[in-house]
Amino acid sequence: MPAPLSLDLRERLVEAVENGSSIRQAALRYSVSPSAAVKLMQRVETTGRLEPEQAGGRKPLLLEPHAEALTSMVATDHAMTLVEIQAELKRRFEVAAGLSTIHRMLRRRGLRLKKSR
């Protein structure tokens, strides 16, 4: 992913457009893609801000609101499989979580589903 435009370049682009230049002409003048200039101007019009949004970060965890219920499910029935946990989450909370999502959440909570033989 490319780096965001510098603040001084953003200021110059906005200034050029405000002084009568078209967005595409300003983009060409400052060697910026037209779509980046259009998006910048849309951002300035809607929010009044030049600064870029923070890039990256993590998505909120799907199962975090149900972590306690998930922990108690596994604690009460040690023989539950991931598929059974998935079905129970769907039934109780109407949450459609993938098996890998459930597995990661259990590992994050320090729980293992390893069966003893």
N, C-alpha and C positions, 0 to 999 in steps of 0.2 A: 504494500500500500504506500503510495507516495506521501511525502510530508505535506502538511498544510501550508498554504501560502503565508509568507511572512506578513506581519501586521503592517509594515510600511508599504508593501506592495498592495495590500488590501485597501489601505487608505488612498493610495494613488489611483487605483482602479475606480473606487467610489467617487473620488474627486473628479476624475475625467468624465464619468457618466453624468455627474451632477452639473458639469460645465457644458453639457450639450453633446458629448460624444455618444455614439450608440454603444451598447454593451459589447457587441462583437468587434467594433473598431478599437475600443479600449483594450479588449482581450488581445487583439492582434498587436497593438502598440506595445503592450507589456509582456508579450510572449507567454500568454496564459491561454489555456483551452477555453473556447467559448462557453462550454458547459460549466466550467468552474466560475467564470465571471457571472453567468446568469444566476447560478446558485448563490453566489455571494450577494448579488443585488437583491435576490428574493429574501435572503436572510436579513439584510439591512432593512428592507421594507417592512418585514413582519416583526422583527425583534428590535431593530435599531442598534444592533451590536455588530461589530466587525470580528470579534474574537472567534476562533474556531471552537466547535464543540470538542469535548474531551474524547480522544480516540481510545479504542480498546476497552479494557475492563472485562468483567465477567457478567454473564447473564444471571439473573436471580435463579436460585435453585428451585426446581419444580416441586420437589418433595419436602422442602424445608418446613412449610406450615404443618406438615403431617409427620414430622420426625418422631414426636413422642408416641403417636399411635403406631407407627412403623416399628419402633423399638419394643413397645409392649406386645405387638403381634408376634414378633420373633421370640421374645422372652417367654410368652405363654406356650408357644408351640415350636419347639426346637426343630421339629421335623418338617416345617414348612419349606416348600421349594420356592424359587423365585417366581415361577408361574402362578403358584397359589397366592403368593403375596400380591402379585400383579392383579389377580382376579379380585382379591379382597379390597385392595385400594380402589378399584373400579366400582365395586359394589358399595363400599362405605362412603367414599368421597367423590365419586365420579371423576377420578383422575386417571387419565390414560398415560401411564408411564411405561417406558420401555424397560426391558430386563436389565440392560446395562445401567440405566439410570437408577433403578432400585439397588443394584449391586454396588454402585459407587456410593450411594447414600448409606448403605449398611456398613461399608468399609470405613467411611468417614466417621461413623458413630462407633467404630471399633467392634462391630458385630460380624461374625463369620457364620456361614451356613454350611460349613464342612461337616459332613455326617461321620460319626464314628462307626467303625465296622464291627 
